[in-house]
């Protein structure tokens, strides 16, 4: 079956552009492993080819989208060809250097998708994190000029990928050509973690590696049955969600964006899965070159089985990785036939004994203490049994008339003492609230609640926005969730890698937070901040009484709370009311996320107390 396109969504991580495999842009799903020499000799350099079925699903103007659809004058060699044998990945070689369209944060596509942050600019296209304002959710967007030689291929690849509808792949949501731009919109998974980040912490557990290779093999087998290949299956293209599901991004679109093609797409993707399994077992890249934050193998020694690289590797998974990788005929020690297609991998995994999760460990109970009532010792102490002191019986209760009188007398005294104490306590509490000249009306110690520091009514919040003095906001669309009165919703930051101060990014050098507008100048006497999670460095600042639209830290001179690490709730009653209209809840440092080396924070709810003007 001729291939409809070649790859899916995220191309943000370009650190390991030397990826696994890839060759010809009309990658067919029926490709079987060719010898290395034949693959190299037959490597095509034409643009990505698509069948009529995929083209018709793409758009009426791309019914004949093949490698010949490139504009006149574009050399056919502008496509990238990579051998599935060397594993060094795609060597992009574009004949005509093109600049991605110059767009900026805040630009809207189709009046709906607002660009937020540019993730990457490469080879004539750019990738963005954006917000779908219609559905109020984060999305990813790939952009390139409509006259780019690969624009038609990208559109056809995206539309063909969207038709698959397999939730094991990151879904393509839209593919549009308008205003001299071609853009592809795809899912954004904020709770998912790249395999690259997981491997940075060390090799995966055996069960996790087993689940990954199982789910990836089944997903790619289903894709190839529909004529779709990936060709860019690298650690940055594999995600693990918070529920433990593995998802693939990059089906069709990623390779089409780079012009990567392959004569043997099934072999290419199978080797890629083998390399990913090898990396999860050993934390090493199965080639000589370092890639994706992983060290390569020693030079001039060839491909070494995973269980020879690292002790304790599961033997069955080690052999499976060797069968999937291209290694000059050497497979596993049992000389099983190599796996050349994802279907072969699925069958090989089915033949393996199922790998179950590790059993939870329990603390051993304390050693059983032998008692004197064991068989053979019943009723008599053992030779080494400790001597138990005899139990002294309690004294006999008072008997006779005298005892009864004494008990009644003690009871009466206790009742009288209890009544007297209760009366004295009630009198003291009543006198405490009175002053000389009072007519009996109870008041608080200072005369009224409204004069007590921190007391007052809850102030109404007119609006709120993100504090972002050095660049665009981080999650502007989620700011209303911090003032909606619901503790289960929150404004949450993205994940930042390596540094708690928002990834040490120049655009976040002053942190972030939320600026609240109370609508008018009011007397503020109390603050309640409910945080998304504890461990954030937070301070609350207030602008001057005459401030108008403050945006920088210097615009908030009144410090309501000191900068300190807070728990999940920050409560403050001010000693003296502050007259202000604008309040900044400033976050300068984030707590660690569940994944090692990543940081994330946020605000669940904001409440302010005082006297309305």
CORCORUR-V924979 format. One record per backbone hydrogen bond with DSSP energy under -1.0 kcal/mol. NH is the residue of the N-H (numbers start at 1). CO is the residue of the C=O. If there is no record, write none. Layout:
nh=NH co=CO
nh=NH co=CO
This chain:
nh=4 co=227
nh=8 co=250
nh=17 co=14
nh=19 co=17
nh=24 co=261
nh=29 co=1
nh=39 co=35
nh=40 co=36
nh=41 co=37
nh=42 co=38
nh=55 co=51
nh=56 co=52
nh=57 co=53
nh=58 co=54
nh=59 co=55
nh=62 co=59
nh=65 co=62
nh=66 co=64
nh=69 co=66
nh=74 co=71
nh=78 co=75
nh=79 co=45
nh=79 co=76
nh=80 co=259
nh=82 co=22
nh=89 co=20
nh=103 co=101
nh=106 co=115
nh=107 co=104
nh=109 co=113
nh=112 co=109
nh=113 co=109
nh=114 co=131
nh=115 co=107
nh=116 co=129
nh=117 co=129
nh=119 co=127
nh=120 co=127
nh=122 co=125
nh=125 co=122
nh=126 co=143
nh=127 co=120
nh=128 co=141
nh=129 co=117
nh=130 co=139
nh=131 co=114
nh=132 co=137
nh=133 co=112
nh=133 co=131
nh=136 co=132
nh=137 co=132
nh=139 co=130
nh=140 co=186
nh=141 co=128
nh=142 co=184
nh=143 co=126
nh=144 co=182
nh=146 co=180
nh=148 co=145
nh=151 co=148
nh=154 co=150
nh=155 co=151
nh=156 co=152
nh=157 co=153
nh=158 co=154
nh=159 co=155
nh=160 co=156
nh=161 co=157
nh=162 co=158
nh=163 co=159
nh=169 co=166
nh=170 co=248
nh=173 co=185
nh=174 co=185
nh=176 co=183
nh=178 co=181
nh=181 co=178
nh=182 co=144
nh=183 co=176
nh=184 co=142
nh=185 co=174
nh=186 co=140
nh=187 co=171
nh=192 co=189
nh=193 co=240
nh=195 co=235
nh=195 co=238
nh=198 co=194
nh=199 co=195
nh=200 co=196
nh=202 co=199
nh=204 co=280
nh=209 co=205
nh=210 co=206
nh=211 co=207
nh=212 co=208
nh=213 co=209
nh=214 co=210
nh=215 co=211
nh=216 co=212
nh=217 co=213
nh=218 co=214
nh=219 co=215
nh=220 co=216
nh=221 co=217
nh=222 co=218
nh=223 co=219
nh=224 co=220
nh=225 co=221
nh=227 co=224
nh=228 co=223
nh=229 co=5
nh=234 co=232
nh=237 co=234
nh=239 co=247
nh=240 co=193
nh=241 co=245
nh=244 co=241
nh=247 co=239
nh=248 co=168
nh=249 co=237
nh=251 co=7
nh=253 co=7
nh=253 co=251
nh=256 co=252
nh=257 co=253
nh=258 co=254
nh=259 co=255
nh=260 co=255
nh=261 co=23
nh=261 co=80
nh=262 co=23
nh=262 co=24
nh=268 co=264
nh=269 co=265
nh=270 co=266
nh=271 co=267
nh=272 co=268
nh=273 co=269
nh=274 co=270
nh=275 co=271
nh=276 co=272
nh=277 co=273
nh=278 co=274
nh=279 co=275
nh=280 co=276
nh=281 co=277
nh=282 co=278
nh=283 co=279
nh=285 co=295
nh=291 co=294
nh=294 co=291
nh=297 co=287
nh=308 co=305
nh=310 co=306
nh=318 co=314
nh=319 co=315
nh=320 co=316
nh=321 co=317
nh=322 co=318
nh=323 co=319
nh=324 co=320
nh=325 co=321
nh=330 co=327
nh=335 co=332
nh=339 co=323
nh=345 co=341
nh=346 co=342
nh=347 co=343
nh=348 co=344
nh=349 co=345
nh=350 co=346
nh=351 co=347
nh=377 co=374
nh=380 co=377
nh=404 co=400
nh=405 co=401
nh=406 co=402
nh=407 co=403
nh=408 co=404
nh=409 co=405
nh=410 co=406
nh=411 co=407
nh=412 co=408
nh=413 co=409
nh=414 co=410
nh=415 co=411
nh=416 co=412
nh=417 co=413
nh=418 co=414
nh=419 co=415
nh=420 co=416
nh=421 co=417
nh=422 co=418
nh=423 co=419
nh=424 co=420
nh=425 co=421
nh=426 co=422
nh=427 co=423
nh=428 co=424
nh=429 co=425
nh=430 co=426
nh=431 co=427
nh=432 co=428
nh=434 co=431
nh=438 co=435
nh=447 co=444
nh=452 co=449
nh=455 co=452
nh=457 co=610
nh=459 co=608
nh=462 co=517
nh=463 co=517
nh=465 co=515
nh=467 co=513
nh=478 co=475
nh=479 co=476
nh=481 co=478
nh=482 co=479
nh=483 co=480
nh=491 co=603
nh=493 co=601
nh=496 co=599
nh=498 co=597
nh=502 co=500
nh=503 co=499
nh=504 co=501
nh=505 co=502
nh=508 co=505
nh=509 co=506
nh=511 co=508
nh=512 co=587
nh=514 co=585
nh=515 co=465
nh=516 co=583
nh=517 co=463
nh=518 co=581
nh=522 co=580
nh=523 co=611
nh=524 co=578
nh=525 co=609
nh=526 co=609
nh=527 co=572
nh=528 co=607
nh=529 co=570
nh=530 co=605
nh=531 co=568
nh=532 co=602
nh=535 co=566
nh=537 co=589
nh=538 co=564
nh=539 co=586
nh=541 co=584
nh=542 co=558
nh=543 co=582
nh=547 co=544
nh=555 co=552
nh=556 co=553
nh=558 co=542
nh=560 co=540
nh=561 co=540
nh=564 co=538
nh=566 co=536
nh=570 co=529
nh=572 co=527
nh=574 co=525
nh=578 co=524
nh=580 co=522
nh=583 co=516
nh=584 co=541
nh=585 co=514
nh=586 co=539
nh=587 co=512
nh=588 co=537
nh=590 co=500
nh=593 co=598
nh=598 co=595
nh=599 co=496
nh=600 co=591
nh=603 co=491
nh=604 co=530
nh=605 co=530
nh=606 co=482
nh=607 co=528
nh=609 co=526
nh=610 co=457
nh=611 co=523
